[in-house]
Amino acid sequence: MEVSEKVLIFALRKKYVIKTDMEATVTQPLNAAQIELLNSVAHIDSEEDLRELKHALSMFFAKLADRELDRLWDEGVINDEVIEGWAHEHMRTPYHPQM
């Protein structure tokens, strides 16, 4: 068993998140979703499976974002005017060439 596997097993048993690089320890208990994900990813054994998992997680979080945007729209926090304003925002870091 590799060190990272031992750390993960310890983390699951203690229900704590522990960095596998062993530099720091976070002593917050894992929530149910974190435990479920850790148990699920233990069965990922190929790059293809990992890609599929990443895609599924991306779709899940996209759905959450979409739901939140719908809520903000329904509450009047965002509207067509706000979205149009976003199109004209310039949030880039200014570039100042060295002379």
MARVEXKE-941497 format. One record per atom (N, C-alpha, C, CB): atom name; z, x, y; residue number from 1. Coordinates in nm, 3 decimals. Each point is the difference from the previous one (the first is absolute). Glycine has a CB too. Example, Ala and Ser with C-alpha at 12.3 -4.5 7.8 and 13.67 -1.06 7.14 Angstrom:
BEGIN
+------+---------+---------+---------+-----+
! atom !       Z !       X !       Y !  nr !
+------+---------+---------+---------+-----+
!    N !   0.780 !   1.319 !  -0.569 !   1 !
!   CA !   0.000 !  -0.089 !   0.119 !   1 !
!    C !   0.000 !   0.090 !   0.120 !   1 !
!   CB !   0.125 !  -0.189 !  -0.117 !   1 !
!    N !  -0.197 !   0.154 !   0.222 !   2 !
!   CA !   0.006 !   0.082 !   0.119 !   2 !
!    C !   0.073 !  -0.077 !   0.109 !   2 !
!   CB !  -0.215 !   0.118 !  -0.063 !   2 !
+------+---------+---------+---------+-----+
//
This chain:
BEGIN
+------+---------+---------+---------+-----+
! atom !       Z !       X !       Y !  nr !
+------+---------+---------+---------+-----+
!    N !   0.000 !   0.085 !  -0.118 !   1 !
!   CA !   0.000 !  -0.085 !   0.118 !   1 !
!    C !   0.000 !   0.089 !   0.124 !   1 !
!   CB !   0.123 !  -0.185 !  -0.124 !   1 !
!    N !  -0.210 !   0.156 !   0.219 !   2 !
!   CA !  -0.009 !   0.077 !   0.122 !   2 !
!    C !   0.115 !  -0.033 !   0.094 !   2 !
!   CB !  -0.248 !   0.009 !  -0.025 !   2 !
!    N !   0.274 !   0.080 !   0.120 !   3 !
!   CA !   0.108 !  -0.019 !   0.096 !   3 !
!    C !  -0.018 !  -0.130 !   0.077 !   3 !
!   CB !   0.026 !   0.248 !   0.019 !   3 !
!    N !  -0.150 !  -0.276 !   0.027 !   4 !
!   CA !  -0.022 !  -0.121 !   0.079 !   4 !
!    C !   0.029 !  -0.125 !  -0.082 !   4 !
!   CB !  -0.172 !   0.122 !   0.135 !   4 !
!    N !   0.144 !  -0.119 !  -0.267 !   5 !
!   CA !   0.031 !  -0.113 !  -0.085 !   5 !
!    C !   0.150 !  -0.019 !  -0.010 !   5 !
!   CB !  -0.212 !   0.037 !  -0.128 !   5 !
!    N !   0.286 !   0.073 !   0.117 !   6 !
!   CA !   0.146 !  -0.008 !  -0.008 !   6 !
!    C !   0.057 !  -0.058 !   0.129 !   6 !
!   CB !   0.004 !   0.197 !  -0.155 !   6 !
!    N !  -0.059 !  -0.154 !   0.268 !   7 !
!   CA !   0.046 !  -0.051 !   0.128 !   7 !
!    C !  -0.027 !  -0.149 !   0.010 !   7 !
!   CB !  -0.040 !   0.224 !   0.107 !   7 !
!    N !  -0.077 !  -0.266 !  -0.150 !   8 !
!   CA !  -0.036 !  -0.142 !   0.006 !   8 !
!    C !   0.093 !  -0.082 !  -0.088 !   8 !
!   CB !  -0.239 !   0.062 !   0.045 !   8 !
!    N !   0.266 !  -0.013 !  -0.166 !   9 !
!   CA !   0.090 !  -0.073 !  -0.090 !   9 !
!    C !   0.139 !  -0.009 !   0.062 !   9 !
!   CB !  -0.132 !   0.078 !  -0.200 !   9 !
!    N !   0.180 !   0.031 !   0.257 !  10 !
!   CA !   0.130 !  -0.002 !   0.067 !  10 !
!    C !  -0.001 !  -0.100 !   0.114 !  10 !
!   CB !   0.037 !   0.240 !  -0.062 !  10 !
!    N !  -0.145 !  -0.240 !   0.139 !  11 !
!   CA !  -0.009 !  -0.092 !   0.114 !  11 !
!    C !   0.002 !  -0.144 !  -0.048 !  11 !
!   CB !  -0.131 !   0.171 !   0.129 !  11 !
!    N !   0.061 !  -0.200 !  -0.237 !  12 !
!   CA !  -0.001 !  -0.136 !  -0.052 !  12 !
!    C !   0.137 !  -0.040 !  -0.053 !  12 !
!   CB !  -0.241 !   0.026 !  -0.057 !  12 !
!    N !   0.307 !   0.064 !  -0.011 !  13 !
!   CA !   0.133 !  -0.033 !  -0.055 !  13 !
!    C !   0.101 !  -0.022 !   0.112 !  13 !
!   CB !  -0.052 !   0.134 !  -0.206 !  13 !
!    N !   0.049 !  -0.050 !   0.306 !  14 !
!   CA !   0.096 !  -0.009 !   0.109 !  14 !
!    C !  -0.044 !  -0.098 !   0.109 !  14 !
!   CB !   0.067 !   0.235 !  -0.048 !  14 !
!    N !  -0.194 !  -0.281 !   0.039 !  15 !
!   CA !  -0.058 !  -0.088 !   0.099 !  15 !
!    C !   0.005 !   0.063 !   0.140 !  15 !
!   CB !   0.068 !  -0.198 !  -0.140 !  15 !
!    N !  -0.102 !   0.325 !   0.144 !  16 !
!   CA !  -0.008 !   0.073 !   0.126 !  16 !
!    C !  -0.135 !   0.069 !   0.008 !  16 !
!   CB !   0.250 !   0.032 !   0.005 !  16 !
!    N !  -0.299 !  -0.017 !   0.118 !  17 !
!   CA !  -0.124 !   0.074 !   0.021 !  17 !
!    C !   0.036 !   0.146 !   0.016 !  17 !
!   CB !  -0.116 !  -0.200 !   0.108 !  17 !
!    N !   0.051 !   0.285 !  -0.185 !  18 !
!   CA !   0.026 !   0.143 !   0.007 !  18 !
!    C !  -0.133 !   0.071 !   0.012 !  18 !
!   CB !   0.214 !  -0.020 !  -0.136 !  18 !
!    N !  -0.228 !   0.104 !   0.237 !  19 !
!   CA !  -0.125 !   0.076 !   0.015 !  19 !
!    C !  -0.016 !   0.093 !  -0.118 !  19 !
!   CB !   0.015 !  -0.014 !   0.252 !  19 !
!    N !  -0.136 !   0.017 !  -0.306 !  20 !
!   CA !  -0.022 !   0.084 !  -0.117 !  20 !
!    C !  -0.005 !   0.148 !   0.033 !  20 !
!   CB !  -0.123 !  -0.188 !  -0.101 !  20 !
!    N !   0.108 !   0.222 !   0.229 !  21 !
!   CA !  -0.002 !   0.142 !   0.035 !  21 !
!    C !   0.143 !   0.055 !   0.009 !  21 !
!   CB !  -0.218 !  -0.033 !   0.123 !  21 !
!    N !   0.315 !  -0.052 !  -0.143 !  22 !
!   CA !   0.142 !   0.036 !  -0.003 !  22 !
!    C !   0.052 !   0.057 !   0.132 !  22 !
!   CB !  -0.029 !   0.043 !  -0.242 !  22 !
!    N !  -0.044 !  -0.058 !   0.350 !  23 !
!   CA !   0.046 !   0.049 !   0.129 !  23 !
!    C !   0.101 !  -0.094 !   0.064 !  23 !
!   CB !  -0.218 !   0.115 !   0.029 !  23 !
!    N !   0.204 !  -0.244 !  -0.055 !  24 !
!   CA !   0.088 !  -0.096 !   0.065 !  24 !
!    C !   0.024 !  -0.118 !  -0.093 !  24 !
!   CB !  -0.083 !   0.070 !   0.226 !  24 !
!    N !   0.193 !  -0.135 !  -0.205 !  25 !
!   CA !   0.033 !  -0.118 !  -0.077 !  25 !
!    C !   0.023 !  -0.116 !   0.096 !  25 !
!   CB !   0.101 !   0.140 !  -0.186 !  25 !
!    N !  -0.161 !  -0.254 !   0.155 !  26 !
!   CA !   0.022 !  -0.121 !   0.078 !  26 !
!    C !   0.086 !  -0.090 !  -0.086 !  26 !
!   CB !  -0.223 !   0.020 !   0.128 !  26 !
!    N !   0.333 !  -0.065 !  -0.075 !  27 !
!   CA !   0.094 !  -0.075 !  -0.082 !  27 !
!    C !  -0.005 !  -0.150 !   0.026 !  27 !
!   CB !   0.145 !   0.200 !  -0.002 !  27 !
!    N !  -0.265 !  -0.252 !   0.022 !  28 !
!   CA !  -0.016 !  -0.143 !   0.016 !  28 !
!    C !  -0.036 !  -0.059 !  -0.134 !  28 !
!   CB !  -0.071 !   0.025 !   0.240 !  28 !
!    N !   0.137 !  -0.133 !  -0.280 !  29 !
!   CA !  -0.037 !  -0.062 !  -0.127 !  29 !
!    C !  -0.144 !  -0.051 !   0.004 !  29 !
!   CB !   0.241 !  -0.064 !  -0.036 !  29 !
!    N !  -0.309 !   0.076 !  -0.077 !  30 !
!   CA !  -0.136 !  -0.054 !  -0.010 !  30 !
!    C !   0.007 !  -0.152 !  -0.005 !  30 !
!   CB !  -0.080 !   0.208 !  -0.119 !  30 !
!    N !  -0.018 !  -0.272 !   0.182 !  31 !
!   CA !  -0.005 !  -0.147 !  -0.009 !  31 !
!    C !  -0.079 !  -0.038 !  -0.126 !  31 !
!   CB !   0.014 !  -0.025 !   0.254 !  31 !
!    N !  -0.018 !  -0.103 !  -0.282 !  32 !
!   CA !  -0.065 !  -0.048 !  -0.123 !  32 !
!    C !  -0.148 !   0.038 !  -0.005 !  32 !
!   CB !   0.162 !  -0.190 !  -0.006 !  32 !
!    N !  -0.231 !   0.182 !   0.119 !  33 !
!   CA !  -0.143 !   0.034 !   0.004 !  33 !
!    C !  -0.022 !   0.148 !  -0.031 !  33 !
!   CB !  -0.038 !  -0.183 !   0.168 !  33 !
!    N !   0.124 !   0.270 !  -0.113 !  34 !
!   CA !  -0.014 !   0.143 !  -0.025 !  34 !
!    C !   0.024 !   0.033 !  -0.148 !  34 !
!   CB !   0.074 !   0.046 !   0.236 !  34 !
!    N !   0.025 !  -0.109 !  -0.295 !  35 !
!   CA !   0.028 !   0.023 !  -0.141 !  35 !
!    C !  -0.116 !  -0.048 !  -0.086 !  35 !
!   CB !   0.247 !  -0.023 !   0.045 !  35 !
!    N !  -0.301 !  -0.094 !  -0.012 !  36 !
!   CA !  -0.114 !  -0.054 !  -0.075 !  36 !
!    C !  -0.120 !   0.093 !   0.009 !  36 !
!   CB !   0.084 !  -0.233 !   0.043 !  36 !
!    N !  -0.112 !   0.285 !   0.077 !  37 !
!   CA !  -0.114 !   0.092 !   0.015 !  37 !
!    C !   0.021 !   0.128 !  -0.078 !  37 !
!   CB !  -0.044 !  -0.095 !   0.226 !  37 !
!    N !   0.165 !   0.151 !  -0.220 !  38 !
!   CA !   0.027 !   0.123 !  -0.075 !  38 !
!    C !  -0.017 !  -0.022 !  -0.150 !  38 !
!   CB !   0.159 !   0.072 !   0.180 !  38 !
!    N !  -0.109 !  -0.184 !  -0.229 !  39 !
!   CA !  -0.017 !  -0.030 !  -0.142 !  39 !
!    C !  -0.148 !  -0.018 !  -0.035 !  39 !
!   CB !   0.227 !  -0.107 !  -0.003 !  39 !
!    N !  -0.303 !   0.045 !   0.091 !  40 !
!   CA !  -0.142 !  -0.026 !  -0.026 !  40 !
!    C !  -0.082 !   0.128 !   0.002 !  40 !
!   CB !   0.027 !  -0.226 !   0.100 !  40 !
!    N !  -0.004 !   0.312 !  -0.003 !  41 !
!   CA !  -0.084 !   0.120 !   0.012 !  41 !
!    C !   0.028 !   0.101 !  -0.110 !  41 !
!   CB !  -0.005 !  -0.036 !   0.245 !  41 !
!    N !   0.111 !   0.018 !  -0.318 !  42 !
!   CA !   0.028 !   0.089 !  -0.112 !  42 !
!    C !  -0.108 !  -0.012 !  -0.107 !  42 !
!   CB !   0.245 !  -0.018 !   0.046 !  42 !
!    N !  -0.320 !  -0.092 !  -0.046 !  43 !
!   CA !  -0.103 !  -0.023 !  -0.100 !  43 !
!    C !  -0.140 !   0.040 !   0.047 !  43 !
!   CB !   0.140 !  -0.186 !  -0.085 !  43 !
!    N !  -0.152 !   0.237 !   0.206 !  44 !
!   CA !  -0.128 !   0.046 !   0.053 !  44 !
!    C !  -0.028 !   0.137 !  -0.062 !  44 !
!   CB !   0.029 !  -0.129 !   0.221 !  44 !
!    N !  -0.138 !   0.140 !  -0.296 !  45 !
!   CA !  -0.027 !   0.127 !  -0.066 !  45 !
!    C !  -0.142 !   0.052 !   0.020 !  45 !
!   CB !   0.168 !  -0.065 !  -0.166 !  45 !
!    N !  -0.242 !   0.002 !   0.258 !  46 !
!   CA !  -0.135 !   0.051 !   0.027 !  46 !
!    C !  -0.031 !  -0.017 !   0.149 !  46 !
!   CB !  -0.076 !  -0.058 !  -0.237 !  46 !
!    N !  -0.019 !   0.136 !   0.281 !  47 !
!   CA !  -0.043 !  -0.008 !   0.140 !  47 !
!    C !  -0.057 !  -0.138 !   0.032 !  47 !
!   CB !  -0.047 !   0.247 !   0.000 !  47 !
!    N !  -0.025 !  -0.305 !  -0.097 !  48 !
!   CA !  -0.058 !  -0.132 !   0.021 !  48 !
!    C !   0.109 !  -0.106 !   0.019 !  48 !
!   CB !  -0.199 !   0.068 !  -0.138 !  48 !
!    N !   0.303 !  -0.061 !   0.054 !  49 !
!   CA !   0.112 !  -0.094 !   0.015 !  49 !
!    C !   0.067 !   0.018 !   0.136 !  49 !
!   CB !   0.035 !   0.003 !  -0.249 !  49 !
!    N !  -0.020 !   0.122 !   0.292 !  50 !
!   CA !   0.061 !   0.026 !   0.129 !  50 !
!    C !  -0.085 !  -0.057 !   0.114 !  50 !
!   CB !   0.106 !   0.208 !  -0.094 !  50 !
!    N !  -0.238 !  -0.192 !   0.085 !  51 !
!   CA !  -0.090 !  -0.056 !   0.101 !  51 !
!    C !   0.014 !  -0.153 !   0.005 !  51 !
!   CB !  -0.161 !   0.193 !  -0.034 !  51 !
!    N !   0.167 !  -0.255 !  -0.084 !  52 !
!   CA !   0.014 !  -0.146 !  -0.005 !  52 !
!    C !   0.132 !  -0.045 !   0.062 !  52 !
!   CB !  -0.143 !  -0.004 !  -0.206 !  52 !
!    N !   0.249 !   0.079 !   0.178 !  53 !
!   CA !   0.131 !  -0.033 !   0.058 !  53 !
!    C !  -0.004 !   0.013 !   0.152 !  53 !
!   CB !   0.113 !   0.077 !  -0.211 !  53 !
!    N !  -0.171 !   0.031 !   0.260 !  54 !
!   CA !  -0.011 !   0.019 !   0.145 !  54 !
!    C !  -0.079 !  -0.113 !   0.064 !  54 !
!   CB !   0.013 !   0.247 !  -0.033 !  54 !
!    N !  -0.121 !  -0.289 !  -0.033 !  55 !
!   CA !  -0.081 !  -0.109 !   0.052 !  55 !
!    C !   0.082 !  -0.130 !   0.003 !  55 !
!   CB !  -0.209 !   0.112 !  -0.087 !  55 !
!    N !   0.280 !  -0.139 !  -0.020 !  56 !
!   CA !   0.081 !  -0.122 !  -0.007 !  56 !
!    C !   0.108 !   0.001 !   0.109 !  56 !
!   CB !  -0.042 !  -0.015 !  -0.248 !  56 !
!    N !   0.105 !   0.130 !   0.269 !  57 !
!   CA !   0.101 !   0.009 !   0.106 !  57 !
!    C !  -0.063 !  -0.017 !   0.137 !  57 !
!   CB !   0.136 !   0.152 !  -0.145 !  57 !
!    N !  -0.254 !  -0.095 !   0.164 !  58 !
!   CA !  -0.070 !  -0.016 !   0.128 !  58 !
!    C !  -0.031 !  -0.146 !   0.027 !  58 !
!   CB !  -0.100 !   0.228 !  -0.027 !  58 !
!    N !   0.051 !  -0.298 !  -0.075 !  59 !
!   CA !  -0.030 !  -0.141 !   0.016 !  59 !
!    C !   0.126 !  -0.082 !   0.028 !  59 !
!   CB !  -0.196 !   0.028 !  -0.153 !  59 !
!    N !   0.305 !   0.007 !   0.088 !  60 !
!   CA !   0.127 !  -0.070 !   0.022 !  60 !
!    C !   0.045 !   0.015 !   0.145 !  60 !
!   CB !   0.064 !   0.039 !  -0.240 !  60 !
!    N !  -0.067 !   0.085 !   0.291 !  61 !
!   CA !   0.046 !   0.023 !   0.137 !  61 !
!    C !  -0.098 !  -0.056 !   0.102 !  61 !
!   CB !   0.119 !   0.204 !  -0.078 !  61 !
!    N !  -0.247 !  -0.208 !   0.046 !  62 !
!   CA !  -0.098 !  -0.063 !   0.089 !  62 !
!    C !   0.029 !  -0.150 !   0.010 !  62 !
!   CB !  -0.175 !   0.173 !  -0.062 !  62 !
!    N !   0.211 !  -0.234 !  -0.049 !  63 !
!   CA !   0.035 !  -0.142 !  -0.001 !  63 !
!    C !   0.126 !  -0.025 !   0.085 !  63 !
!   CB !  -0.105 !  -0.025 !  -0.230 !  63 !
!    N !   0.204 !   0.114 !   0.217 !  64 !
!   CA !   0.121 !  -0.014 !   0.083 !  64 !
!    C !  -0.033 !   0.010 !   0.148 !  64 !
!   CB !   0.136 !   0.098 !  -0.186 !  64 !
!    N !  -0.220 !  -0.002 !   0.222 !  65 !
!   CA !  -0.039 !   0.018 !   0.140 !  65 !
!    C !  -0.075 !  -0.122 !   0.050 !  65 !
!   CB !  -0.011 !   0.248 !  -0.032 !  65 !
!    N !  -0.078 !  -0.301 !  -0.050 !  66 !
!   CA !  -0.077 !  -0.119 !   0.037 !  66 !
!    C !   0.093 !  -0.119 !   0.023 !  66 !
!   CB !  -0.196 !   0.086 !  -0.132 !  66 !
!    N !   0.294 !  -0.102 !   0.045 !  67 !
!   CA !   0.097 !  -0.108 !   0.014 !  67 !
!    C !   0.079 !   0.013 !   0.130 !  67 !
!   CB !   0.016 !  -0.016 !  -0.251 !  67 !
!    N !   0.023 !   0.140 !   0.283 !  68 !
!   CA !   0.076 !   0.024 !   0.123 !  68 !
!    C !  -0.086 !  -0.026 !   0.123 !  68 !
!   CB !   0.140 !   0.170 !  -0.120 !  68 !
!    N !  -0.266 !  -0.130 !   0.116 !  69 !
!   CA !  -0.090 !  -0.029 !   0.113 !  69 !
!    C !  -0.018 !  -0.150 !   0.018 !  69 !
!   CB !  -0.118 !   0.218 !  -0.040 !  69 !
!    N !   0.105 !  -0.291 !  -0.070 !  70 !
!   CA !  -0.010 !  -0.146 !   0.008 !  70 !
!    C !   0.125 !  -0.060 !   0.065 !  70 !
!   CB !  -0.146 !  -0.001 !  -0.204 !  70 !
!    N !   0.262 !   0.054 !   0.166 !  71 !
!   CA !   0.126 !  -0.050 !   0.058 !  71 !
!    C !   0.004 !   0.027 !   0.151 !  71 !
!   CB !   0.117 !   0.039 !  -0.221 !  71 !
!    N !  -0.154 !   0.082 !   0.259 !  72 !
!   CA !   0.000 !   0.035 !   0.143 !  72 !
!    C !  -0.100 !  -0.086 !   0.077 !  72 !
!   CB !   0.067 !   0.235 !  -0.057 !  72 !
!    N !  -0.181 !  -0.265 !  -0.003 !  73 !
!   CA !  -0.100 !  -0.086 !   0.063 !  73 !
!    C !   0.056 !  -0.142 !   0.017 !  73 !
!   CB !  -0.188 !   0.139 !  -0.101 !  73 !
!    N !   0.248 !  -0.190 !  -0.006 !  74 !
!   CA !   0.056 !  -0.136 !   0.004 !  74 !
!    C !   0.112 !  -0.013 !   0.102 !  74 !
!   CB !  -0.060 !  -0.026 !  -0.239 !  74 !
!    N !   0.135 !   0.133 !   0.260 !  75 !
!   CA !   0.110 !  -0.003 !   0.097 !  75 !
!    C !  -0.048 !   0.030 !   0.142 !  75 !
!   CB !   0.155 !   0.070 !  -0.182 !  75 !
!    N !  -0.281 !  -0.037 !   0.198 !  76 !
!   CA !  -0.055 !   0.026 !   0.132 !  76 !
!    C !   0.024 !   0.140 !   0.053 !  76 !
!   CB !   0.032 !  -0.236 !   0.042 !  76 !
!    N !   0.018 !   0.324 !  -0.128 !  77 !
!   CA !   0.026 !   0.138 !   0.042 !  77 !
!    C !  -0.132 !   0.072 !   0.022 !  77 !
!   CB !   0.217 !   0.003 !  -0.127 !  77 !
!    N !  -0.313 !  -0.027 !   0.040 !  78 !
!   CA !  -0.134 !   0.055 !   0.020 !  78 !
!    C !  -0.100 !  -0.115 !   0.009 !  78 !
!   CB !   0.060 !   0.214 !  -0.125 !  78 !
!    N !  -0.166 !  -0.188 !   0.199 !  79 !
!   CA !  -0.107 !  -0.099 !   0.017 !  79 !
!    C !  -0.129 !   0.077 !   0.029 !  79 !
!   CB !   0.162 !  -0.181 !   0.087 !  79 !
!    N !  -0.269 !   0.108 !  -0.056 !  80 !
!   CA !  -0.129 !   0.066 !   0.027 !  80 !
!    C !   0.010 !   0.099 !   0.115 !  80 !
!   CB !  -0.118 !  -0.203 !  -0.084 !  80 !
!    N !   0.194 !   0.169 !   0.186 !  81 !
!   CA !   0.013 !   0.089 !   0.117 !  81 !
!    C !   0.069 !   0.131 !  -0.038 !  81 !
!   CB !   0.011 !  -0.202 !   0.151 !  81 !
!    N !   0.094 !   0.193 !  -0.230 !  82 !
!   CA !   0.071 !   0.121 !  -0.044 !  82 !
!    C !  -0.092 !   0.087 !  -0.084 !  82 !
!   CB !   0.220 !  -0.125 !   0.004 !  82 !
!    N !  -0.292 !   0.063 !  -0.097 !  83 !
!   CA !  -0.090 !   0.077 !  -0.086 !  83 !
!    C !  -0.111 !   0.065 !   0.081 !  83 !
!   CB !   0.051 !  -0.156 !  -0.190 !  83 !
!    N !  -0.102 !   0.086 !   0.288 !  84 !
!   CA !  -0.102 !   0.059 !   0.088 !  84 !
!    C !   0.057 !   0.119 !   0.076 !  84 !
!   CB !  -0.111 !  -0.225 !   0.024 !  84 !
!    N !   0.236 !   0.216 !   0.018 !  85 !
!   CA !   0.066 !   0.112 !   0.068 !  85 !
!    C !   0.010 !   0.122 !  -0.090 !  85 !
!   CB !   0.129 !  -0.163 !   0.136 !  85 !
!    N !  -0.104 !   0.141 !  -0.266 !  86 !
!   CA !   0.007 !   0.112 !  -0.094 !  86 !
!    C !  -0.132 !   0.075 !  -0.005 !  86 !
!   CB !   0.171 !  -0.124 !  -0.136 !  86 !
!    N !  -0.281 !   0.052 !   0.151 !  87 !
!   CA !  -0.132 !   0.063 !  -0.007 !  87 !
!    C !  -0.022 !   0.099 !   0.114 !  87 !
!   CB !  -0.087 !  -0.205 !  -0.113 !  87 !
!    N !   0.161 !   0.187 !   0.221 !  88 !
!   CA !  -0.020 !   0.085 !   0.118 !  88 !
!    C !   0.113 !   0.100 !   0.020 !  88 !
!   CB !  -0.127 !  -0.186 !   0.103 !  88 !
!    N !   0.222 !   0.191 !  -0.194 !  89 !
!   CA !   0.109 !   0.097 !   0.011 !  89 !
!    C !  -0.050 !   0.139 !  -0.037 !  89 !
!   CB !   0.169 !  -0.179 !  -0.053 !  89 !
!    N !  -0.117 !   0.277 !   0.122 !  90 !
!   CA !  -0.030 !   0.139 !  -0.030 !  90 !
!    C !   0.132 !   0.067 !  -0.033 !  90 !
!   CB !  -0.207 !   0.006 !   0.152 !  90 !
!    N !   0.232 !   0.010 !  -0.279 !  91 !
!   CA !   0.128 !   0.053 !  -0.043 !  91 !
!    C !  -0.013 !   0.142 !  -0.055 !  91 !
!   CB !   0.075 !  -0.232 !  -0.050 !  91 !
!    N !  -0.187 !   0.295 !   0.077 !  92 !
!   CA !  -0.019 !   0.136 !  -0.048 !  92 !
!    C !   0.078 !   0.099 !   0.086 !  92 !
!   CB !  -0.226 !  -0.063 !  -0.088 !  92 !
!    N !   0.259 !   0.174 !   0.027 !  93 !
!   CA !   0.064 !   0.107 !   0.075 !  93 !
!    C !  -0.104 !   0.061 !   0.094 !  93 !
!   CB !   0.164 !   0.047 !  -0.190 !  93 !
!    N !  -0.128 !  -0.032 !   0.317 !  94 !
!   CA !  -0.098 !   0.058 !   0.093 !  94 !
!    C !  -0.037 !   0.143 !  -0.043 !  94 !
!   CB !   0.093 !  -0.142 !   0.186 !  94 !
!    N !  -0.220 !   0.172 !  -0.171 !  95 !
!   CA !  -0.049 !   0.132 !  -0.035 !  95 !
!    C !  -0.017 !   0.080 !   0.128 !  95 !
!   CB !  -0.116 !  -0.088 !  -0.207 !  95 !
!    N !   0.186 !   0.199 !   0.213 !  96 !
!   CA !  -0.012 !   0.089 !   0.117 !  96 !
!    C !  -0.043 !   0.137 !  -0.051 !  96 !
!   CB !   0.180 !  -0.128 !   0.131 !  96 !
!    N !  -0.308 !   0.160 !  -0.117 !  97 !
!   CA !  -0.048 !   0.129 !  -0.049 !  97 !
!    C !   0.066 !   0.115 !   0.075 !  97 !
!   CB !  -0.218 !  -0.106 !  -0.061 !  97 !
!    N !   0.247 !   0.212 !  -0.011 !  98 !
!   CA !   0.057 !   0.119 !   0.061 !  98 !
!    C !  -0.108 !   0.074 !   0.077 !  98 !
!   CB !   0.171 !   0.019 !  -0.184 !  98 !
!    N !  -0.141 !   0.019 !   0.303 !  99 !
!   CA !  -0.097 !   0.073 !   0.082 !  99 !
!    C !   0.027 !   0.146 !  -0.003 !  99 !
!   CB !  -0.026 !  -0.195 !   0.145 !  99 !
+------+---------+---------+---------+-----+
//
